[in-house]
Amino acid sequence: MTKQLTVFGLAVKKKLLDLNVSQKEFCQRYGIPMNRLSEIIYGDRIAIKYKKEVAKVLRINISA
């Protein structure tokens, strides 16, 4: 079964593509655990602290 991206996760993926930055590079640059970013993107975990950080850095709406 394939996981579905959340609306926020899709916005994150699009922004990273626009910036030509991989998820791994993004996480290393901003000190975000890779597994936490994946959980946020796919909605497996709320992780509001990191979700706010991701939204701030990428300048995307947290409710996306």
JOZISUL-V608509 format. One record per residue. PSI is psi in whole degrees, 0 to 359 (* if undefined). D_FIRST is the distance of its C-alpha to the first C-alpha in whole Angstrom. Layout:
BEGIN
psi=PSI d_first=D_FIRST
psi=PSI d_first=D_FIRST
END
This chain:
BEGIN
psi=130 d_first=0
psi=136 d_first=4
psi=148 d_first=7
psi=136 d_first=9
psi=145 d_first=13
psi=170 d_first=16
psi=317 d_first=19
psi=317 d_first=21
psi=319 d_first=18
psi=319 d_first=18
psi=320 d_first=22
psi=311 d_first=22
psi=315 d_first=20
psi=316 d_first=23
psi=318 d_first=26
psi=321 d_first=25
psi=316 d_first=25
psi=323 d_first=28
psi=355 d_first=29
psi=46 d_first=28
psi=133 d_first=27
psi=163 d_first=24
psi=320 d_first=22
psi=313 d_first=24
psi=316 d_first=27
psi=312 d_first=27
psi=317 d_first=26
psi=319 d_first=29
psi=324 d_first=31
psi=9 d_first=31
psi=34 d_first=30
psi=126 d_first=26
psi=136 d_first=24
psi=319 d_first=21
psi=327 d_first=19
psi=318 d_first=20
psi=316 d_first=20
psi=317 d_first=16
psi=323 d_first=16
psi=314 d_first=18
psi=322 d_first=16
psi=2 d_first=13
psi=20 d_first=15
psi=340 d_first=14
psi=145 d_first=18
psi=308 d_first=21
psi=55 d_first=23
psi=324 d_first=26
psi=310 d_first=28
psi=327 d_first=26
psi=318 d_first=25
psi=318 d_first=28
psi=314 d_first=29
psi=314 d_first=27
psi=318 d_first=28
psi=310 d_first=31
psi=319 d_first=31
psi=356 d_first=29
psi=53 d_first=31
psi=155 d_first=28
psi=129 d_first=28
psi=336 d_first=27
psi=1 d_first=26
psi=* d_first=24
END
